[in-house]
């Protein structure tokens, strides 16, 4: 296995720069997830590491080897795509061993590698079947098996679960993470799904417009987002934002309504009178009740999800989502009262969007 080092790596298409100079260090045996909205550059970055896209500037290393001009087949990496890309006329065993045959390995060696990978992925009973006889999850495991038999030093995953249904996605998340642990491989995983990123990664790299907004352990990004973009992208339901100006102990909104600052934020709020701020609070950090006390709000909608209930409220003209870990029975139009957990409040500069120290 190997580490990956990117030093001021950039990507340009003519005059269009999609990834400016970017630095990233991925350690040996680490599982790193690149996450961000569509078009943020995460797949392009992955393809540059694989050698499928040329590097316009900077240097890329796999281990101690500079690979800027190294062809993909000589980089010793394996890539699993969103599309399974299996040959429909070949059996599972033939699909998994096709790359090894091209390398002219001995038949017995190929058979042993296929057998080991099939056992690891619970595919042993299906080796004689064709892709059309498999479920979506089984086909994705075959695609992963085709990568495993090569015993590469680096695994690259480009949104491999996007074509699966919700239940299979949960199952495959667990299988990929378990596979990483068993193989001790270095893995880079691209997704736009922050749930996949949170549940699978040792470290998350949040990208936006080709730049790294923040990187760190999943819990760090969730609890201490560096800016509003990370705060809004990591977490489901998304963080609530209240944008206003501090004025005489009040938080004044653009619509003219106000909330008592003491009910919203702690005394240690790093903001002064006249300053425009955005206060962020996660939905599970708000208590809701029908009892008087707290901030008066009106229910807009109630969304039961089974385990949780999402309650969307109108708070002084601002839409706020509350996540209740129990059944909450209410109807739109009901009057309720909200209490914020001041210890879990986030404060951002309204102009720059960056977090202010609390």
NULO-965435 format. One record per residue (C-alpha): x, y, z; residue in one letter. Coordinates in steps of 0.05 Angstrom, whole numbers, padded with zeros to 5 digits, always signed. Last residue first. Layout:
// NULO-965435
XYZA
...
//
This chain:
// NULO-965435
-00339+00615+00414X
-00289+00631+00359X
-00322+00660+00297X
-00336+00612+00240X
-00326+00637+00169X
-00384+00660+00125X
-00343+00719+00100X
-00400+00770+00102X
-00445+00744+00158X
-00388+00724+00203X
-00409+00658+00234X
-00432+00637+00303X
-00446+00565+00323X
-00492+00544+00381X
-00479+00479+00417X
-00471+00507+00487X
-00532+00551+00477X
-00578+00492+00469X
-00637+00530+00440X
-00707+00527+00469X
-00767+00529+00423X
-00840+00541+00441X
-00900+00516+00402X
-00964+00545+00371X
-01000+00498+00324X
-01011+00522+00252X
-00990+00458+00219X
-01009+00397+00262X
-00975+00365+00321X
-00956+00297+00347X
-00882+00287+00362X
-00859+00216+00361X
-00789+00212+00390X
-00719+00233+00373X
-00743+00303+00354X
-00706+00342+00300X
-00726+00415+00296X
-00723+00454+00231X
-00725+00530+00231X
-00755+00575+00178X
-00746+00649+00196X
-00805+00697+00199X
-00800+00706+00274X
-00793+00630+00283X
-00835+00593+00232X
-00827+00519+00246X
-00809+00454+00210X
-00815+00393+00255X
-00774+00333+00234X
-00794+00270+00272X
-00744+00215+00284X
-00746+00139+00288X
-00799+00131+00234X
-00788+00191+00189X
-00846+00234+00212X
-00847+00302+00176X
-00888+00357+00211X
-00901+00422+00174X
-00906+00497+00185X
-00910+00497+00261X
-00913+00566+00292X
-00859+00593+00339X
-00854+00626+00408X
-00783+00625+00435X
-00773+00596+00504X
-00824+00588+00559X
-00897+00567+00553X
-00907+00493+00546X
-00925+00464+00477X
-00855+00436+00470X
-00794+00438+00426X
-00721+00429+00445X
-00668+00451+00395X
-00600+00418+00391X
-00626+00361+00345X
-00639+00412+00289X
-00567+00438+00290X
-00558+00511+00309X
-00524+00565+00269X
-00523+00640+00284X
-00506+00684+00225X
-00476+00751+00242X
-00481+00824+00223X
-00447+00868+00276X
-00483+00930+00301X
-00472+00913+00374X
-00414+00864+00383X
-00403+00791+00367X
-00364+00734+00398X
-00424+00705+00436X
-00399+00691+00507X
-00467+00711+00537X
-00497+00649+00504X
-00543+00655+00444X
-00617+00650+00426X
-00657+00667+00488X
-00606+00718+00511X
-00608+00751+00442X
-00682+00767+00449X
-00711+00756+00380X
-00729+00811+00330X
-00773+00821+00269X
-00756+00875+00218X
-00757+00830+00157X
-00681+00835+00152X
-00674+00803+00221X
-00655+00836+00287X
-00621+00795+00340X
-00634+00833+00405X
-00591+00856+00463X
-00590+00927+00438X
-00577+00909+00365X
-00538+00849+00338X
-00554+00843+00264X
-00587+00782+00232X
-00579+00716+00197X
-00609+00655+00232X
-00582+00590+00202X
-00608+00521+00217X
-00559+00463+00205X
-00580+00413+00152X
-00625+00353+00166X
-00578+00317+00156X
-00508+00339+00174X
-00447+00362+00135X
-00464+00408+00076X
-00493+00466+00116X
-00437+00471+00167X
-00384+00459+00114X
-00411+00517+00073X
-00422+00560+00135X
-00350+00559+00155X
-00298+00521+00195X
-00347+00469+00220X
-00334+00449+00292X
-00381+00394+00315X
-00396+00361+00248X
-00328+00372+00217X
-00294+00347+00280X
-00339+00286+00286X
-00324+00265+00214X
-00248+00270+00226X
-00214+00326+00189X
-00214+00368+00126X
-00242+00437+00110X
-00260+00480+00051X
-00213+00446+00002X
-00217+00481-00065X
-00242+00459-00133X
-00305+00500-00130X
-00323+00468-00063X
-00290+00408-00030X
-00299+00377+00039X
-00243+00327+00055X
-00267+00275+00106X
-00220+00233+00148X
-00226+00162+00175X
-00285+00157+00128X
-00344+00109+00125X
-00404+00135+00165X
-00394+00210+00155X
-00376+00206+00081X
-00434+00160+00064X
-00482+00206+00102X
-00451+00266+00066X
-00473+00238-00001X
-00435+00275-00057X
-00386+00218-00060X
-00313+00204-00076X
-00274+00150-00038X
-00198+00147-00031X
-00172+00083-00001X
-00104+00060+00025X
-00112-00014+00038X
-00108-00053+00103X
-00143-00110+00068X
-00188-00129+00126X
-00202-00057+00147X
-00217-00033+00077X
-00263-00093+00065X
-00301-00076+00129X
-00311-00005+00104X
-00333-00029+00036X
-00381-00081+00066X
-00413-00031+00115X
-00425+00020+00060X
-00451-00037+00016X
-00506-00055+00065X
-00529+00017+00074X
-00528+00027-00002X
-00567-00037-00011X
-00624-00012+00032X
-00627+00056-00002X
-00627+00029-00074X
-00563+00023-00113X
-00540+00065-00173X
-00502+00117-00132X
-00463+00065-00093X
-00396+00069-00129X
-00390+00145-00125X
-00318+00143-00153X
-00278+00094-00110X
-00202+00093-00115X
-00161+00037-00083X
-00086+00044-00076X
-00028-00005-00072X
-00063-00053-00117X
-00075-00127-00102X
-00098-00140-00173X
-00150-00189-00148X
-00181-00133-00107X
-00201-00090-00167X
-00240-00144-00203X
-00270-00162-00135X
-00296-00090-00128X
-00332-00096-00195X
-00358-00164-00172X
-00382-00132-00108X
-00419-00079-00149X
-00452-00135-00188X
-00474-00169-00123X
-00505-00104-00098X
-00543-00094-00162X
-00570-00164-00161X
-00540-00219-00204X
-00564-00262-00262X
-00550-00209-00314X
-00478-00207-00290X
-00467-00281-00311X
-00462-00337-00261X
-00405-00387-00253X
-00371-00349-00196X
-00437-00339-00158X
-00429-00386-00098X
-00360-00357-00081X
-00383-00285-00082X
-00381-00271-00007X
-00334-00212-00018X
-00273-00240+00018X
-00288-00310-00009X
-00293-00283-00080X
-00227-00246-00071X
-00190-00309-00048X
-00220-00352-00103X
-00205-00301-00157X
-00132-00296-00133X
-00126-00372-00132X
-00155-00380-00202X
-00110-00326-00230X
-00048-00359-00200X
-00069-00427-00228X
-00079-00396-00298X
-00010-00365-00298X
-00009-00289-00305X
-00011-00261-00375X
-00024-00189-00355X
-00085-00190-00399X
-00106-00253-00361X
-00101-00214-00296X
-00146-00160-00322X
-00199-00212-00342X
-00198-00248-00275X
-00257-00215-00241X
-00299-00215-00304X
-00281-00287-00319X
-00300-00309-00248X
-00366-00272-00251X
-00382-00304-00318X
-00370-00266-00383X
-00422-00247-00436X
-00446-00187-00396X
-00376-00156-00390X
-00379-00114-00326X
-00374-00039-00326X
-00404-00033-00256X
-00421+00040-00269X
-00410+00085-00208X
-00336+00068-00215X
-00286+00025-00177X
-00214+00043-00190X
-00151+00002-00177X
-00082+00033-00171X
-00014+00004-00191X
+00008+00069-00226X
+00034+00032-00287X
-00034+00020-00320X
-00052+00093-00310X
+00008+00119-00349X
+00061+00156-00308X
+00070+00228-00328X
+00051+00262-00263X
+00067+00199-00223X
+00123+00221-00176X
+00141+00159-00136X
+00155+00163-00061X
+00087+00133-00043X
+00040+00155-00097X
+00062+00226-00114X
+00027+00282-00151X
+00062+00346-00171X
+00038+00416-00190X
+00006+00438-00256X
-00041+00416-00310X
-00045+00344-00286X
-00073+00299-00340X
-00138+00262-00327X
-00144+00186-00326X
-00079+00180-00287X
-00113+00151-00225X
-00092+00211-00182X
-00118+00257-00237X
-00183+00217-00239X
-00193+00227-00164X
-00183+00302-00171X
-00233+00305-00228X
-00282+00265-00186X
-00276+00316-00129X
-00278+00378-00172X
-00337+00415-00140X
-00383+00401-00200X
-00435+00363-00161X
-00434+00382-00088X
-00378+00361-00040X
-00344+00301-00010X
-00275+00270-00018X
-00272+00212+00031X
-00206+00187+00060X
-00193+00116+00085X
-00121+00114+00110X
-00076+00053+00099X
-00015+00097+00081X
-00030+00170+00094X
-00066+00219+00048X
-00034+00288+00042X
-00069+00343+00002X
-00047+00409-00028X
-00087+00443-00083X
-00067+00495-00134X
-00131+00515-00169X
-00180+00461-00192X
-00230+00478-00246X
-00187+00530-00282X
-00219+00549-00348X
-00170+00582-00397X
-00159+00517-00435X
-00186+00462-00390X
-00144+00471-00328X
-00129+00425-00269X
-00085+00441-00210X
-00039+00403-00162X
-00003+00450-00113X
+00030+00389-00081X
-00011+00325-00078X
+00016+00268-00036X
-00014+00198-00034X
+00010+00144+00015X
+00022+00073-00005X
+00000+00000+00000X
//
